[in-house]
């Protein structure tokens, strides 16, 4: 089994407390369907910056909004696990990266 990072991009933050609670429920239900393959449920991202060559910094431009780490047999299986992610229902996307052992 390998580790994969699910990097979330886009989507939207629910505005009302009730909508936030509903969104959290949706995420927790999805994680429940993934079972023991979830190694780290992750977190949404907050403020960000990009560190530039020469020591400067500038705005982060990747559009990433959060992450999770799962375990799967291969990239195809990890992508299938990502297919039910709630961020997809709010027009976001999930990028799947294999974390190579070092």
C-alpha positions, 0 to 999 in steps of 0.5 A: 500500500502507498500513501497519497495526498489528496489536494483540494482546490476550489470549492466554497466555504459555507456562509451560515452556521447551519450550512457549515454544519451540513458541510462538515457532516457531508465530509465526515460521512465521506471519510466514513465511506473511506474507512481505514484508508484515511491516514490523516483527514487533513485540514482546510488551508488558511492564509498562504504565501509563496517563498520565491528564489532569492528569499522573497515571497509573494502570493500563493497561486496554486488555488489549493484549499486543503488536503487529506492523506489516504492509503491505496494500492495504486494511483487509480484506486486513490483517484477512485477514493477521491471521486466522492469528495464533497469539494467536487459538489461545490465545483472544486477539484481533487488532485491526487499525488503519490507520496514516495517513500524516502 
